[in-house]
Every structure is written in structure tokens, then in C-alpha cells.
Amino acid sequence: MTSIKEQAAISRLLSFLQEWDNAGKVARGHILDKFIETNQGKTAPELEQEFSQGASLFLIRLTTWLRITYMTGCCLEKLLKSIGIFLSAVSSNRYLREFLEVGGVLTLLEILGLEKIMEEAKKESVKLLQVIANSGRKYKELICESYGVRSTAEFLAKSQSEETQEEVQALLDSLVHGNPKYQNQVYKGLIALLPCTSPKAQQLSLQTLRTAQPIIGTTHPSIVDCVLKVLGTMHLEVQYEAIELIKDLVGYDVRQALLKGLVALLIPSVKETSKLQAKILNDPSVLQLTPSLPMFLQQAAAAKAIGVLVRNDISIAEELLYLRVVHCLMAAMGNTDHSNSQRLASLTLEYFVQMFPMVAEQVRRCMGEELYQLFLSNAEDLYMKIDSIQADILAANKVNVTRALRHLDSCYSMNTFCGSSDSAHMAYVTHFQNDDVESKE
């Protein structure tokens, strides 16, 4: 027999459920407000005690109403928060199982794609997906099997709220950890986000890719082009994340492709340049936009990225010399249409000149003594001091360190290029003096 106390508790539960069943939209909204206020943070046993061991009866009503009304958005944010109290409660496996059995994951993912739903409600949906994903591997797999990666990635790209986008990032980060069956799917989804038009989505995707890359272990071929295109952004926070990812990627099998791509960006293609010139001739107003064109932004960012890479690893600098990076940096220094390209290329070239005597000699010979001394005195401000003739000299330079490197490879190792021994340095000087004599003859 049940005690009088238990009977009273059951009576209260039945009365509460009856009140819910008979309530309209407004009344149910008030019930949800009170439920959220009084039960936030409770454990599963505490919820059972609150509902006289019948908490699941209320959860069923919540999930049923969710399935019926989620397309209209009626009390959706409150409803999702209330369900979240059950799912996030300590020892809530039973509630989680009950929610999933009625198609809870699919409903949450569908909410993300509905245009008429408020952003706050979508954020609550993402939070519930986080709770589910953090409950274990099989739940992460369930989300991925329900096309969760595509749905969340698309929502991240379209969302107008940075807070909501950060919640989506947390979800994607959870899905890439401890999810070996679908981690590559998440990785590809993050790469697919890079060309999107949302700077915040690009930034968060790049951050998550840095976390995902060591977990995946291998790279996807498309990541190189996608990351290099991101360098054309006007948003410095996105550019920073892209360069940080590039620093990580040079440790993988895409290193050579990445370095070649960066060097190629230092000299915009003739096709793109001719398009720009045509626009300038046809419309004088375009002149105001040229500094912000993606190809010049990419050029400047590439010069910056190369500078960061070579200062972290001299072996990268040695590889870049064979890719004619010196020639390309000097060409970028002559781009009078974009001063930031000139400044960053000049700073990066300064490093090569300081580290490699061979580079210093070739740059001096190409620039001429006056321009070279101006460069040495203040590389960062050089672009403000050169005239149009000097800019043309830089843009049309024919420096080819690669040819000289190949000539000397049979006699010297790459370590000597750092000027570590006086004899090595004298050998380089002798080599260039001989070149001078030959040219005079």
C-alpha cells in the first residue's frame, strides 16, 4: 500500500499533467517558465523526486509538443530549454534514450534549417545537440548518420549571431573528437566551410581545423587551395587563423604544394591583372577599390605567411629559395597599387638577405647600390621612399637564386648559406666576383 504522503505526491503529479494537457499556448509558456526557473541544474534523481518518479511523463509531453509545433516556432526556445534540463541532468541516460527514440536528433537538425525560426531557438537546438554528442561515441555517430555535419555546417555559414556560431563550433569540435568512424566527414565539412561569405564562420572553421588536423593525421588535397583563397580576406582575424593553420600544415604531405602556392600568390596572374587594368580604364571609381582586391590581399598575406614560416624553420626558407621566392618577393615590392604588399614583402625579403649571403649579393646587384642601401636602412618603410623607376626595377627583376644554388650544390651544403663559416662566405663572394668578371667580358 502507498502511504498518504506518496498518494499526495501522485495526486500533485496528475494534477500538474492535467493542467498541462488542458493548457493553451500562453498557459503552457508560463508552465515552462516556472519549470525552467525551479529545476535548472537538478540531477535526474532530483527531477524524479520533483515529479514523484514520473518525470518521464512530462518529458514525453514536451517531446510530443516539440514535434507538433517546432515548424511554427511556438514557445520553441522555452521548450528546448526545458528538454535540456532533462538531457543535461546528471544520470540522465534514461531521458536521453527516450528523447532519441522519438526522433529527437532529426527534429533538432531540422530546426537549424528553418528560416522562420528565431536565432535564439536555433542556438538552444545546437546546445541540445552538444549535450547528445558529449554523451558518447554512439551518440556522435547518430548525429553524423542523420546528416548532422552538413546541417550544422550550413547553419554555421548562414547564422548571423556570433554567439550561436561559437556554439556550433563547439558541437563540430565535439564531433571530431572520439568519433573515428565519422571524423573525416567532419574534417571535410570544415574545409567546405572555408569559401563561405561569413568571416566568423571562416575564423571558427580554421580554428577547428587546427584541432582536427592532428586527429585526422592526413590531409585532404583541397585544403591547400581553400586555405590560400582565405588569405584574400579583408578580416585580419581570419587571416591570422589561416596563417596559423598554414604553420601546422607545412608539417604534413601538402608542404610542397602549400609553399608553391604561397610563392605563386606573390605575383598575381597576368589574367587577373589585365582584368583589373580594364576596369580601371573603364571606370575611374575602381581606383579606390584596387587596394582591397582579393589578389592584392592574398599577395600581402602570402608575403606575411612566408615571413612567419621562415622565421620558425630555416629549412622552409631553404626550400623556398629553390621556388624563386626572392624574385617573387621583389616583384611584390614593386606593386605600387598595394602598399601593404610592398611593406610585408620587403620585411620578408630582409630576413632572406640577413640569413643568406648569396641572396644578399644577388639582391644588391639587382637593386643597385643606392636602392639596396635604402632597403637595408629601413625595409619596412622602403615603399614610401622609392620612386616609380625603382618600383619598376623591383617589379621587373630577373633575380634567380635557384640557378646559383644548383651551381653550388655540388660544392656546399645548405648549412653554409647561413654564413656559419668565413671560408664559405668568401667562396660565395668569389663566385659572384667571377660572375661580374664574366659579364664585363
N, C-alpha and C positions, 0 to 999 in steps of 0.2 A: 504493500500500500504506500502511496505517496503521502508525504507529510503535508500539513497545512501550508507550510512555507513554500514547498515545491509547487503545490497546486496554485498558489497565488502568483508564483513566478510564471507558470504556464499560462495562466489567465491573462497576465500582463502581455506576454508574447503574442497570444492570439488576438488580443485587443489591438496591439500595435500593427500586426499584419493586416487585420481587418481595416484599420484606419488607412493603411497604405493602399489596399485594394480599392477602397471607396473614394480615395482622394483624386482630385483633378490635377492638372499640371502645376498650378500655383501652389496648391497644398503639398504636393509631393516635393516641390522645390524647398519648401520650409522644412519638411521632414529631413531632407538630405542635408540642409544647413545644420540642423541640430545634431544629426548623426555625425557629421564631419567634426563639429566642434567638440563633442563629448567622447569620441572614440579614436581620435588621431593618435597614432603611436602605440595602440594597445596590441598585446600579443594575441595569438589565436585562443589560448585558454581564457584570457580575459574577455574576449569577444563572445565566447561560448557562455561564459558566466553572465554576461550582459543580456544575452538572448535565451537564457535558460536552456542551453545546449541545443538551440535551434537557429544558430546564426546562418547556417546554410539555407534556411527557408527564406531569409531576407536577401541573401546573395542571389538566389535563383530569381527572385523578383526583379532585382537590379539588372541582371544579365538579360532577362526577358524584355524588360522595358528598353534596354540599350539596343537590342536587335530590332525592336519595333520602331524606335524613334531616331536612331543615330543619323539618318539621312536628313532629318529636319533640323537637327541641332538643338532640340528642346531640352533644356537643363543638362546639356551634354557634359559640360565641364564639371558640374557638381556630381553627376552620375559617375563619371570616370574617377573622380577623386574618391568617391565612396567605395567603388570597387577596388581602388588602390589600397584603401585601408585594410581590406581583407587579404589582398595578394601580397602586400609587403609586411604583414604581421609575422612575428616570429612563430615558427612551427605552422606555417600556413599551407603546407603541401596539399592538404585536402581541398582547400579553397581554390588553389591554383589548378588542380586537376579538374574540379567542377567547372571552372571558367573555360578551360581549354576544350572540354568535352562538348560544349555548346558552340564551338567555333569562335572563341574569343579572339584568337590571333588574327584571323581573317577580318573580323569586324574592325579591329584596331587599325589594321593596314588600310582598309577601305576608307576609314575616316581621313587618313592622310591625303587621299586623293580627291576628296570632295571640295569643290570650290566655295560652296556657300557656308561651310563650317568655319567658325571663328578660330583664329590662330591659337588662342589660349586652350581651347578644347583639343586641338591637334597636339599641342605640347603635352597635355595630360595623357593623350594616347601614346605618345613616344615614351613618357615616363613608365607607363604600364608595360610597354614592350621591353624597356630596360629591366624592370623587375623580373619579367619572364626570362629574358636572356641570362640574367645573372643567377638564375636558379639551377643552371647546369647545362651540360653539353647537349643533351637530348632536346632541351627547350630551344637552344640556339639553332639546332638543326631544323626544328619545326618551323621557326620563323623563316629560315632560309628556304625551306621547301615550299613555303607559302608565298614565294616571290618577295620576301621581305627586304632583301638587299636593294632590289630595283625600286620598290615603293619608297623606302626611306631615302635612297639616294636622290630620287626625283624630287622628293619633298624638301630635302636639304637645299637643292638648287633653286627651288621656287619660293621658299619661305622668306618672308620679309622681316622676321624677328630674329635678331642675333642670339637672344636667349634660347629660342626654340632650336635654332641651328646648332648651338652648342650641346643641347640635349640629344639631337640626332647624332652628333659626332660621338658622344659617349656611348650611344647604342651601337654604332658601327664599330667602335673600338672594342666593345664587349664581344661583338660577333666575330671579330678576327682573332680573339684570344680563346684558346681551349676549344677550337672548333675546326679540327683538321680536315674534316670532310668538305667544308664549305669555305675555308679561309681564302682560297684562291678566288672564289666568287666575290667575296668582299673586296679583295685586293683589286680585282678588275673593275669593280664598281667604283672604287675610289679614283682610279685612273680615268674612268669615263667622266667623272665629275670635273676634271681639270679644265676642259674647254668651256664650262658654263659661264654665264654672264654675272654671277653673283660673286663679288670679291671675298665676302665672308665664307661662302661655301668653298671657294678655291683655297683659302687660307686653312680652313679646318681639314679639308681633304689632304692637303700637303702635310699637315701635322700628323694626321692619322697614318698616312703612307709611311712616314718615317718610323712610326711604331710597328707598322705591319711588315715592312721590308725584311728585317732580321727574322721575323717569324716565318715568312714565306721562304726565305733563303735564296730563291732565284728571282730573276726579273722578267717582266713581260716586255717584249720588243717595243710596244707602243709607248712605253713610259718616257723614252728619250724625247721623242717629238712633242709629246704632251707637256712635259716639264719645260722644254725650251720655248714653246709657244707662250707659256705662262709668263716668261720673262718680259713679254711685251706689255705687261700690266702697268697701269699708272699708279697702282696702290703699293706703297713701299712695304707694307706688312706682308703682302702676298709675295712680293719679290724676295723678301728676306727668307720666307719659308721655302721658296723654290730653291734658293741657293743652299740652304741648309740640307735639303733633300739631295741636291746635286753632290754635296760633300760626302753624303753617305753612299750614293750610287757609284762613285768612282771606285769603290771597293768591290764592285760586282762585275759581271761579264759585259756590261754595257759601257765600261770605262772608255774604250777607244771611240765608240760611236758618240759618246757624250762629249769628249774632248774635241772631236772633229766638228761636231755640231756647234759648240761654243765658238770655235775659231771661225767657222763659216758665217756666224752671225755678225762678226766684226766688220764684214764687208757686205752690205745689203746687195741683193742680186740686181743685175742691170735691168731686169724686167720691172722690179718694184720701183727702182729709181726713176726709170723712164715714165712710169705711171705718175709718180709724184711731180716730175717736171711738167708733164702735160697739164696736170691740174693747176699748177702754179701759173702757167702761161694763159690758161683759160679763165681763171678766177683769182684775182689778187687777194681775196679774203682768205684763200687757203694758206697763204704765207703764215698766218697767225696760228695755223694748226700744225704745221710741219714739225715743231719740236715734240709734239705728243703722238706722232705716228708710231704705231707698234714696231715698225722695223728699226726706228732710231732708239726707241726704248729698249728693244731687245739688244741692240748694239751696245748701248751703255751698260745694261745689266750683264751682258756677256763679258765685257771688259772687267767689270767688278767681280763677277764669279771667278774668272780666271785668276785675278789677283788674290782672291781668298784661297783658291785651291793651291796655287804655287807657294804661298806663304806657309801652308800647312804641310806640304810634302814636296820636297825638291825633285823627287823622281817624276812627278807630274810636270814640273817645269821642263825637265829634260825631254819628256815625251812631246810636249807642246812645241819645243824648238824644231822638231822634225816635221811638225804640221804647219810651219811657216807662221807661227804666232807673232813673231816680231814684225814681219811685213804687214800683217793684218792690223796689229795694234797701231802702227804708224799711219796706216791708211785711215783708221778711225780717228786718229788725232787731227787729220786734215778735214774732217767733216764739219765745216763751218755752219751747217744747218742745225747742229745739235751740240751745244757746248758741254753738256754732261757726258756725252760720248768722248769728246776731246779730253776732258778732265780725267775721267776714270781710265781711259786707255793710256794716258800719259803716266798716271800713277803706277799702273801695272807694268808698263814698259820700264819705268825707273827700277823696279825690282830686278828685271832681267838684266838690265845694264849693270846693276850693282853686283849681281851674283855671277855673271858670265863675262869674262874679259873679251871673248870672241864677239859677243853681242855688242858690247860697248864700242869696240873698234868699228864694226860694220855700221852701227847707228851713227857714229861720229862722221864717218866717211860720207854717208848718205845725206845727213843734215847739213854738213858744213860746220866749220868751227864756231861761227857766231851763233847759229841756232842751237848747236849742241851745248855750248856753254850756258845759254839761256835755259835750256832744258834741265841741265844739271843744277842750276841755281835755285829753281823752284818749279818742279814738274807739275804741281797741282795748278799753278796759275799760268802755265805756259800759253794756254789757249787765249788768254786775254792780251798777250803781248805779241803774238805772231801776226804778220801781215798776210795778205792774200797770196803773195808769191810763195812765202814759206809754207802756207797751208797747202798750196798746190804741190809743193815738193814732197810734203808728207803723204798727201793723198795718192800721188803717182809714184811712190818709192818702189824700187826694184830690189830691196834687200832680200837676200836668200841665204839665211844662216844654214839651212838644210844642206846646201851644196858643200859649204865649208865643213860642216860636221861630218859628212860622209867621206870627205877627203882626209880628215884627220882621224877617223875611227880606227884605221889600221895601226895608228901610232900611239893614240892616247885613249884612256878610258874616260867615261863621262865624269868621274870624280874630279878630274883635273880642271874641268870647266869652272869649278868654284874658286879657282885661283889659290888652291891649297899649297902650291909649291912655286917658288920663284922660277925654277927651271921651266916648269910648264908654261908659266906666263910668258917667259922670254921666247919660248917656242911659238906661241901664238903671235907675238909681236913680229917675230922673224917671218912667219907665214904671211902676214898682211903686208910687211915691207916688201917681200918678194912679189906679191900681187901688185903693189904700187909700181915697182920697177918694170914689171911685165907690161902694165897698162901704159906706162910712159913710152916704152919702146914701140 
